[in-house]
Amino acid sequence: MGNGGAVLRVENLRTWFSVGAKLFGEAPSLKAVDDVSFSVARGETLAIVGESGCGKTTLGRTILRLIEPTGGRILYDGRDITHLPENRLGWLRRKAQMVPQDPYSSLNAAFPILRILEEPLVIHAISNAPGRAELALKALQDVKLDPPGQFAPKYPHMLSGGQRQRVAVARAIILNPELIVADEPVSMLDASVRVSILKLLKEVQSKYGIAFVYITHDLATAKYFSDRIAIMYAGRIVEIAPVKSLMTESLHPYTQALMEALPDPDPNNRFRDRLAIPGEPPSLVRPPAGCRFHPRCPIAQVGWCDVEEPELRELRPGHYAACHLAE
């Protein structure tokens, strides 16, 4: 499932957290990421889409080795990094970066923008002081903060939310990475700014050939920004496909429900804001037996969907779905 020249490959990845007390055996585990597999080719954008609490942010942090995985494998450029100790991950910290969700807390309020951008260069011993300043000014130009000399001495509180997120993007690209995990990078920004930030990410990707894992709950922005979309539900990927294939012929009932829940611009449609997915997502501590979506699924079959968990199957070229009833 993916490109042989993938920059990132994830195989049966699990990230579980122990919760509660240990009683008569093992402590219960919260299965935030549970048997997830995918790959990302160089220069490609894969969107991970799902409801809040489905495990998508934990997945993003795990593939960057900010969280220790419980099982499975993470391969970066063919190299197994699943359980490499932190003191052997210096090269990965340079090649794989993150753009966080919150542009207000992700920047050190005590540092001017120039120092914020120079810090990764200092950590990785790149260039001398004048060279680092030059690279920081170039990164500001790349993210359209012109003139860069005007923004470099400012502090984060002097910038708007959109400008701060541009600084976060500049910090991510200054090390010339091959992969960026963008975790809800526009969800805390005004609607008028979101498109400009996504356009900026596309321009940066085109210029430098960076692969993106784009984490979001918003199918509309995923459609705009991504090459492929993976739909995540209760810790698992239930459908993954190229954007056009997924948007025109979604195969999993959960994906179809997400599509129906997209905002309808028709002001005369009094049902445009309805929630198309009844019920609440299952607990990640004790997921239901069988398909995890079956308690909310309108087509679930008793004796099958509530007994056996479906495998992710290729039902169209490059289009996979984990549903017993999908064809």
Buried (B, 14 or more C-beta within 10 A) or exposed (E): BBEEEBBBBBBEBBBBBEEEEEEEEEEBBBBBBBBBBBBBBBBBBBBBBBBEBBBBBBBBBBBBBEBEBBBBBBBBBEEEBBEBEEEEBEBBBBBBBBBBBBBBEBBEEEBBBBBBBBBBBEEBEBBEEEEBBEBBBBBBBBBBBEEBEEBBEBBBEEBEBBBBBBBBBBBBBBBBBBBBBBBBBBBBBEEEBBBBBBEBBBEBBEEBEBBBBBBBBBBEBBBBBBBBBBBBBBBBBBBBBBBEBBBEEBBBBBBBBBBBBBEBEEEEEEEEEEEEBEEEBBEBEEBBEBBBBBBBBEEBEEEBBBEEBBEBEEBEEEBBBBBBBBE
